[in-house]
């Protein structure tokens, strides 16, 4: 944990210099919209390419958010460069890059590098290989980005966006060895077996050691909310999912007393009641509650990933004064639309971050 703290402190300090060099990013909760995706791990369409499952959902999401005028933030590991060369990956998904480039050309694109695409920390490689794919304006890939959250003239707090691998043994300090093992052992084995570790998550609480470390680091920062990727597990840093769903059901039940004939409201209430029972039954298959960490301040969120084996992707939306954990379906028979898994008022989130 101390290594993670030291590494994130250093990244935060460097982000202040990038603010000075590239200008502050300001997000007004009354009008601006942002979508955060992470960990696409685009490959070369072989059996070792996890993104091939999620291409359909990701492309649909890009089209949706572009038309709704969102700013797109990608939080690293966009390409799987531990397994493949940049040129090979960029050539494998031309249409996806074209969809992403719409955001960049409209100055609605923030790109951050992670451990699996850390080639982009070098600006000469970005300008030679990546920038031609996106076109103008000038493309810069950041290590992190601070977003100043305001409501009109009032500053509410700061979002701190970074990939989240910093300080870890395998992904940061000994990344050269990890890269070698992935390229020459894991990738050939994955091509043969078609195996992937990216199973969809139905539990959005803090359970693994690294997510807990990032949460504890963020707790120590005043009015700062950390959003990462890296772990491939979505985290929503407010109430437990079941508690939030129950709160929503109680509100809908009260509303139905006022509008008992509203069939749309009835359907929404019934569906949510079914979802709560589904989650309750599912708890028997999940880790024991004491394996998780109680979240006292909603200061850490994780976007999950865009390479689950069933084609599902998850992300973090900021819009309409809210922060939302969303998923897009991977099943081609489903409608290509986002499902809001959890939501909270942005102002309330920062009110709780002392």
C-alpha positions in Angstrom: 0.0 0.0 0.0 2.8 2.6 0.8 4.2 2.1 -2.8 0.8 2.8 -4.3 0.4 5.9 -2.1 3.9 7.2 -3.1 3.3 6.5 -6.8 -0.2 8.3 -6.8 1.2 11.2 -4.9 3.9 11.6 -7.6 1.3 11.3 -10.4 -0.8 14.0 -8.7 2.1 16.3 -8.4 3.0 15.8 -12.1 -0.6 16.5 -13.1 -0.3 20.0 -11.6 2.5 20.8 -14.0 0.3 19.5 -16.9 -2.5 21.8 -15.8 -0.1 24.7 -16.1 1.2 23.5 -19.5 -2.0 22.4 -21.2 -4.6 24.4 -19.3 -7.2 23.4 -16.8 -10.1 21.1 -17.7 -13.4 22.4 -16.3 -16.6 20.5 -16.0 -19.8 22.3 -15.3 -22.4 20.0 -13.7 -25.3 22.1 -15.1 -24.4 21.5 -18.7 -21.3 19.3 -19.5 -21.3 15.6 -20.2 -18.4 13.1 -19.9 -18.1 9.3 -20.5 -15.1 7.4 -19.1 -14.1 4.1 -20.6 -11.0 2.1 -19.8 -9.1 -1.1 -20.6 -10.2 -1.9 -24.2 -7.0 -3.9 -24.8 -7.5 -3.8 -28.5 -5.4 -6.5 -30.2 -5.1 -7.8 -33.7 -8.3 -9.9 -34.0 -6.6 -13.2 -33.0 -8.0 -15.5 -30.3 -5.7 -13.6 -27.9 -7.6 -10.3 -28.6 -10.1 -9.7 -25.7 -11.5 -6.6 -27.4 -13.0 -8.6 -30.3 -15.9 -9.6 -27.9 -16.7 -6.1 -27.0 -16.2 -4.3 -30.4 -19.9 -4.2 -31.1 -21.0 -2.7 -27.8 -18.0 -0.2 -27.7 -18.7 1.1 -31.2 -22.4 1.5 -30.4 -21.5 3.4 -27.3 -19.1 5.7 -29.2 -21.8 6.6 -31.7 -24.3 7.2 -28.9 -22.1 9.5 -26.8 -20.8 11.4 -29.8 -24.3 12.3 -31.0 -25.2 13.4 -27.4 -22.1 15.6 -27.3 -20.2 13.9 -24.5 -16.5 14.3 -23.9 -14.8 10.9 -24.3 -12.1 10.0 -21.8 -10.2 6.7 -22.2 -8.2 5.7 -19.1 -5.4 3.6 -20.5 -4.8 0.1 -21.8 -6.6 1.2 -24.9 -4.3 -1.0 -27.0 -2.7 -4.3 -25.9 0.9 -3.4 -26.7 2.4 -6.0 -24.3 1.2 -8.6 -26.9 1.2 -6.7 -30.2 2.9 -3.9 -32.0 1.2 -0.5 -32.3 1.0 -0.5 -36.1 -0.7 -4.0 -36.1 -3.3 -2.9 -33.5 -4.1 0.4 -35.2 -4.6 -1.4 -38.5 -6.9 -4.0 -37.0 -9.8 -1.6 -35.9 -9.9 1.3 -38.4 -13.6 1.9 -37.9 -13.4 2.0 -34.1 -10.6 4.6 -34.4 -12.6 6.6 -36.8 -15.5 6.7 -34.3 -13.1 7.8 -31.5 -11.5 10.4 -33.8 -14.9 12.3 -34.0 -14.5 13.2 -30.4 -10.8 14.3 -30.8 -11.5 16.5 -33.9 -14.3 18.2 -31.9 -12.0 18.8 -28.9 -14.0 16.4 -26.8 -11.3 13.7 -26.2 -9.0 13.0 -23.2 -6.6 10.2 -23.6 -4.5 8.7 -20.7 -1.9 5.9 -21.0 -1.8 2.8 -18.9 0.7 0.0 -18.3 -0.3 -2.0 -21.4 -0.1 1.0 -23.7 2.7 2.8 -22.0 4.4 3.4 -25.4 2.2 6.5 -25.6 4.0 8.1 -22.7 6.6 9.0 -25.3 5.4 12.0 -27.4 7.6 11.0 -30.4 5.8 7.7 -30.7 2.4 9.4 -30.3 3.1 11.8 -33.1 4.6 9.2 -35.4 2.0 6.4 -34.9 -1.1 7.5 -33.1 -1.7 11.1 -34.0 -2.1 10.4 -37.8 -5.0 8.1 -36.9 -6.9 10.8 -35.0 -6.0 13.8 -37.1 -6.0 17.4 -35.9 -5.8 19.0 -33.4 -2.6 18.1 -31.8 -2.9 14.8 -29.8 -1.3 14.5 -26.4 -1.6 11.4 -24.3 -1.6 12.2 -20.5 -0.4 10.2 -17.5 -3.3 11.7 -15.6 -5.8 14.6 -15.8 -7.4 16.8 -13.2 -11.0 17.9 -14.0 -12.3 20.9 -12.0 -15.9 20.3 -11.1 -18.0 23.5 -11.0 -21.6 24.6 -10.8 -21.6 27.9 -12.6 -19.2 30.1 -10.7 -19.0 27.7 -7.7 -16.1 25.2 -7.6 -17.3 21.9 -6.0 -14.2 19.7 -6.2 -11.7 17.8 -8.4 -11.9 14.6 -10.4 -8.5 12.9 -10.7 -8.3 10.6 -13.6 -5.5 8.1 -14.1 -5.1 4.5 -15.2 -4.4 3.1 -11.7 -1.5 0.8 -12.2 0.9 3.1 -10.4 2.9 1.5 -7.6 2.0 -2.1 -8.3 4.7 -4.7 -8.5 3.7 -6.5 -11.7 2.3 -3.6 -13.7 4.6 -0.7 -12.7 7.9 -1.6 -10.9 8.5 -4.9 -12.8 6.5 -4.2 -15.9 9.3 -5.2 -18.3 9.2 -8.7 -16.9 5.4 -8.8 -17.0 5.5 -7.6 -20.6 7.9 -10.4 -21.6 5.7 -13.1 -19.9 2.5 -11.8 -21.5 4.0 -11.7 -25.0 5.9 -14.9 -25.1 3.9 -17.2 -22.7 0.4 -15.9 -22.0 -0.5 -14.7 -25.5 0.5 -18.0 -27.3 -1.4 -20.0 -24.7 -4.5 -17.7 -25.0 -4.4 -18.2 -28.8 -4.5 -21.9 -28.3 -7.1 -22.1 -25.5 -9.2 -19.0 -26.3 -9.1 -18.3 -22.5 -9.8 -14.9 -21.0 -9.8 -13.7 -17.4 -12.3 -10.9 -18.0 -15.5 -12.2 -16.5 -18.4 -9.7 -16.1 -18.8 -8.3 -12.6 -22.0 -8.3 -10.7 -20.5 -7.0 -7.5 -19.4 -3.3 -7.4 -17.9 -3.2 -3.9 -14.3 -2.8 -2.8 -12.8 -6.3 -2.4 -9.4 -6.7 -4.0 -6.2 -5.3 -2.4 -5.3 -2.8 -5.1 -8.7 -1.2 -5.3 -8.7 -0.8 -1.5 -5.3 0.9 -1.7 -6.5 3.4 -4.2 -9.6 4.1 -2.1 -7.5 4.7 1.0 -5.2 7.1 -0.9 -8.2 9.1 -2.2 -9.7 9.3 1.3 -6.7 11.4 2.4 -7.3 14.1 -0.3 -9.7 17.0 0.3 -12.6 17.3 -2.2 -10.9 14.9 -4.6 -12.6 12.0 -6.3 -10.3 9.4 -8.0 -11.5 7.6 -11.1 -9.3 4.7 -12.4 -9.4 1.6 -14.6 -6.7 -1.1 -14.5 -8.4 -3.7 -12.3 -11.2 -4.5 -14.8 -13.7 -4.4 -12.0 -16.2 -1.5 -11.8 -16.4 0.3 -8.4 -19.1 2.8 -7.5 -17.9 4.7 -4.5 -21.2 5.5 -2.8 -23.8 3.2 -1.2 -23.7 -0.5 -1.6 -25.6 -1.5 -4.8 -28.4 -3.2 -3.0 -29.0 -0.4 -0.6 -29.2 2.1 -3.4 -31.7 0.0 -5.3 -33.9 -0.3 -2.2 -33.8 3.4 -1.8 -34.9 3.9 -5.3 -37.7 1.3 -4.9 -39.0 3.1 -1.8 -39.1 6.4 -3.8 -41.0 4.7 -6.7 -43.5 3.1 -4.2 -44.3 6.5 -2.7 -44.7 8.0 -6.2 -47.1 5.3 -7.1 -49.4 6.3 -4.2 -49.7 9.7 -6.0 -50.0 8.2 -9.5 -51.6 4.7 -9.1 -52.8 4.6 -12.7 -49.4 5.2 -14.3 -48.6 2.0 -16.1 -45.0 3.1 -17.0 -44.3 3.8 -13.3 -45.9 0.4 -12.4 -43.6 -1.4 -14.8 -40.5 0.4 -13.6 -41.4 -0.4 -10.0 -42.1 -4.1 -10.8 -38.8 -4.4 -12.7 -36.8 -2.9 -9.9 -38.4 -5.1 -7.3 -37.5 -8.1 -9.4 -33.9 -6.8 -9.8 -33.6 -6.5 -6.0 -34.7 -10.1 -5.5 -32.2 -11.2 -8.2 -29.4 -9.4 -6.4 -30.4 -10.9 -3.0 -30.4 -14.4 -4.4 -27.1 -13.8 -6.1 -25.4 -12.8 -2.8 -25.2 -16.5 -1.9 -22.7 -16.9 -4.8 -20.6 -13.8 -4.0 -17.8 -13.3 -1.4 -18.8 -12.9 2.2 -19.8 -9.3 3.2 -16.8 -9.1 5.5 -14.5 -9.6 2.5 -15.4 -6.1 1.3 -14.6 -2.7 2.6 -17.1 -0.2 3.9 -17.0 3.0 1.9 -17.3 6.0 4.3 -16.5 8.6 1.6 -17.5 8.2 -2.0 -14.0 9.2 -3.2 -13.1 6.3 -5.5 -14.7 5.0 -8.7 -13.5 2.5 -11.3 -14.8 2.4 -14.9 -14.4 -1.4 -15.1 -13.3 -2.5 -18.7 -14.4 -2.8 -22.3 -13.3 -6.4 -22.9 -15.5 -8.7 -20.9 -15.8 -12.1 -22.5 -19.6 -11.8 -23.0 -19.1 -8.5 -25.0 -20.4 -6.3 -22.2 -18.6 -3.0 -21.4 -18.9 -0.7 -18.4 -18.1 2.9 -18.0 -18.6 6.0 -15.8 -21.0 8.7 -17.0 -21.1 12.2 -15.7 -24.2 14.1 -16.9 -27.3 15.9 -15.7 -25.5 16.7 -12.4 -25.0 12.9 -11.7 -22.3 10.3 -11.7 -23.5 7.0 -13.1 -22.1 3.5 -13.5 -23.4 2.2 -16.8 -23.1 -1.0 -18.8 -23.7 -1.7 -22.5 -24.9 -5.2 -23.5 -22.7 -7.5 -25.5 -25.5 -9.8 -26.7 -26.3 -8.8 -30.3 -30.0 -9.6 -29.8 -30.3 -6.9 -27.2 -30.9 -3.2 -27.9 -27.7 -1.2 -28.1 -28.4 1.2 -25.2 -26.8 2.0 -21.8 -28.2 0.5 -18.6 -27.7 2.7 -15.5 -26.5 0.3 -12.8 -25.9 2.9 -10.1 -26.3 6.7 -9.9 -25.6 9.5 -7.4 -25.7 13.3 -7.4 -22.2 14.8 -8.1 -22.8 17.5 -5.6 -23.7 15.0 -2.9 -20.6 12.9 -3.7 -18.3 15.9 -3.2 -20.3 17.0 -0.1 -19.4 13.6 1.5 -15.7 13.9 0.5 -14.3 16.0 3.4 
